[in-house]
C-alpha cells in the first residue's frame, strides 16, 4: 500500500512529515488530512485572534495531491 506524507503549516512554521502514513488510496489520505487539521489547530489555540492552518498531502513520489486550510478570525464586538 502507498505511503502519504502530511505537511502542516500554522501560518508561521512548516512541519514536514518525514514518516508518513499508509493508506489504500489518495481518497483515504484526503479524508485523514481533513480529520487531522482541526486537531493540529487545537494544539496551537488559543494564541491570538487570527490563524490559518493548512495541510498538504504528498504521495510517495513527492507530488502534492491534496491541500486544505482551516482559518480562525476572532474579534471582540463590545
N, C-alpha and C positions, 0 to 999 in steps of 0.2 A: 504494500500500500504506500501511496505517496506521502511525503512529509511536507508540511506547510509551516511557514515562519510568520510570526505576528510582530510587526514593528510598531511600537506605540510612540506617540508624541503628546506631551501635555501642554503644548504651546511654547515651551522653553527648551525642553530637553528631549532627545531621542533615546529610546531604549530599543536597541536592535536585538532581535531574537536570534540566538546562535544555536539553539537546541531544536526548536520546532515541535510540532505535534503531528501525529499520523491520523489521517482521515481517508475515507474511501474515495472521496471526490471533492472537487472545489466547492460544491454546494454545501457540504458539511463544514468545510473550513470557513466559509462565509457565515454560516449560522453561528459557529463558535465565536468568531470575531465580534459579531453583534452582541452576543451574550457577555463576552468578556469586557467590552468597552465600558459599560456602566460600573463594573467592579473596579476597573483601573481608576476611573474618575472618582469613585467613592473614597479610594485611598488618599487622594490628593485634596479632597474638600473637607471642611470649608477653609479656604485660603484665598480670600479676595472675592470680588464680585463678578469677575469675567474670566472665563476659561473656555478653551476649545481643546478637546481631547480627540485624538484620531488614531486609527489603526490602519496599517497597510499589510496585506497578506501576500507573501511571496510563495511561489512554488519551488520545487527542488532545483529548477534551472536558474532561480534568482529573479524570475519575471514576476512583477506585481500583477495580481489577478483581482484584487478587491481593495476598496478604500471606503472608510466610513468615518464620520465625525459626530461628536456629541458636544453641544455648546451649552454654556450656562451664562446667563446675564441676570444679575440681581441688582435691584435699585430700590432704595427707600423712597416711599412716596409721601411720607409725612415729615 
